Amino acid sequence: MSDRHVFEYALLRVVPRVERGECVNAGVLVYCRAKSYVGARTHLDENRLLALDPRADLPGVRAALRAVEGVCAGGDAAGQAAGDDPGRRFRWLIAPRSTVVQPGPVHTGLTADPAAETERLLDLLVR
């Protein structure tokens, strides 16, 4: 039996001007049902974002990214989602929305350590 489990992930994208469709990758969401894990790691490259839109709302983007991390963490930081299981929190976070911080498409993979996978994907796809 393998110690690797299926996981799903999605990038978090910052789209400062929705009408232009340009984006900066700013985080990653990871969900592994077998491990009851949902996690997010974010990293905002402010210079890249400001290159797309010099008037981007940096405090607002930072707050939105912190909110995503809070929902994944659960507890008081998750607000109304605190009582939801990890899968439900992940599905809520990946639901399409037309805001500045948007989830990308969901992809899958195999991992033995979803928390380490979250960090690996952040380094690979965001930083």
Secondary structure, 3 states (H helix, E strand, C coil): CCCCEEEEEEEEEECCCCCCCCCEEEEEEEEEHHHCEEEEEECCCHHHHHHHCCCCCHHHHHHHHHHHHHHHHCHHHHHHHHHCCHHHHHHHHHCCCCCCEEEEEEEEEEECCHHHHHHHHHHHHCC
